[in-house]
Amino acid sequence: MSSSRMEVGEIREAIAEQFHQPSSMLGEETLRLVTEFLAALNRGELRAAHRDEQGGWTADVVVKQGILLAFRAGTLTRKEQPPFFWSDKSTLPLRTIDPFQHNLRLVPGGSSIREGCYLGQNVVCMPPMYINIGAWVDDDTMIDSHVLIGSCAQIGKRVHLSAGAQIGGVLEPVGAVPVVIEDNVLVGGNAGIFEGTIVRQGAVVGAGTILTRTMPVYDLVKERVIEAGPGEALDIPERAVVVPGSRPARGSFAHQAGLQVYTPLIIKYRDEGTEARTALSEDLR
């Protein structure tokens, strides 16, 4: 390999080759590859998942292999930024960001952004919050306090992740689609979205709502049940307003005891009143 920047095609080919090599054969060439790979993720030249023209999302297997290769090639290292210290793989440092290049507001107070994340323009990060490797955070998104954006999660434009929201990550299996939050979505406080769930454009996930691909979602407006098929993601429709709910638990004992189980409910689709309540204020930027 030369000392000049590797092209994206070269990076992809090298990852596909070295991912299957035993750890004993990973050396300086691998470390340079990991550095180039993480830089390409930072620039948005590589992405962990892609949306096709029909709206389907597909994981980029090579990108996930690259992240796993970065973990395997690194050694556990103590790092310091007084008065703090931490230990992590040598190949996965915290990201150094020029805030003026991104027009980024990163408010002080304990936030971390790992190397290998794409950040768009005008992103706001309120402390403390964490963005993991492989994540994509697009323009004008607001990340509130105590938010986790997991590995490879895909966050669209003008998304508001309210305080305490948890966006799960999916690294393995490498072919699994990560959590996707499309443009103009509001995720309420303490909501959790996990296991490759896709939340489509303009949807609202109410405070405290939990979404996973194993949970059925009951659409009270269109009188249907939305479920993930084998190997598929749970797909929340565009402009749906999802809130926590419950339904009777099955079985005679549950019936006798009056037990309920948690279930997410779509109670409406976004209207003018919803727009007014969920509008993002430009003053905050």
Steps between C-alpha positions, in 0.01 A plus 500: 500500500623854423502787746228691308132483593337172402202510267170367631518203263847412629379520858207270429718243323760502779237458772337208320842334474634567849176436691539126446868489598596368845589762759863384495533627142366850571779757519603850397319471167176425685548793737541738208194349332294555815613865515401555137169318554402708803590820317275395208214440747559844650479660155183310410669317211409169660172427679374202700161487324349639180146588389393396151254678270212288631574601860662173605804502725794262455800455728846548350671178605849626421457804726395280790792268429728805511371599844546149634849492345583825680406341833705188426810685380524729802655443840360621831662834574476755781418849374495827690349842466556643848324482734340201322642168388351197331608177333390384156631335187792693354329504160185674630583845635257776580429712197673836462253741341537847354167652613520781246529256209170340604338799674472255789376596846658259747403637841746414783411243761617145431402414141704264281511439126699204381722503194325361192170695522354729236366833627312733266468877526331685788478202737436592866633273778382563856696339785540225584442299183689233308538417131655161423712385207333463161211733582367750245348823634368728226451878478307708755445216746459572871653247742376573850648405837552132590444385142681192369549453126621143463751354258398536132167670586379724215345833601345724234467875456313725745450217750440585867623235744355612833665457838574142596415348160689180421570412137639147493794386295538192282848374415432128479391317300673711236208472259243632747356846432576741788242726661392766248331829593405682180462878446277724714434242773440595864607240757358585842677490834609160634381324185700196384533382140690174456573191285503650155171688522435752220308817587383668180498870414297735713399243763468587869607248764341609826682526832568164659419296189708186441530358148674174408457270202346230723213726612178534300377856456122552502383766253172628643443733203530244219392207718796275429795341679850586379753222555848420375523197274786248522827683447321834458499820703200639683384782270318796657302686230559860394338763724370240748463614862601209724438493876528237777194283554393160630287202404369202698757228568415157366407197708245419766725607787567837337128541436409415860763738637406778257856522366607719210811502279669804354437579134567806283194664344463726197229737619502746209698625202673834512270801448525878537469479878784249516712719274459796733596298809803333344649788300871554559595851597769662288590711805654191660753489216 
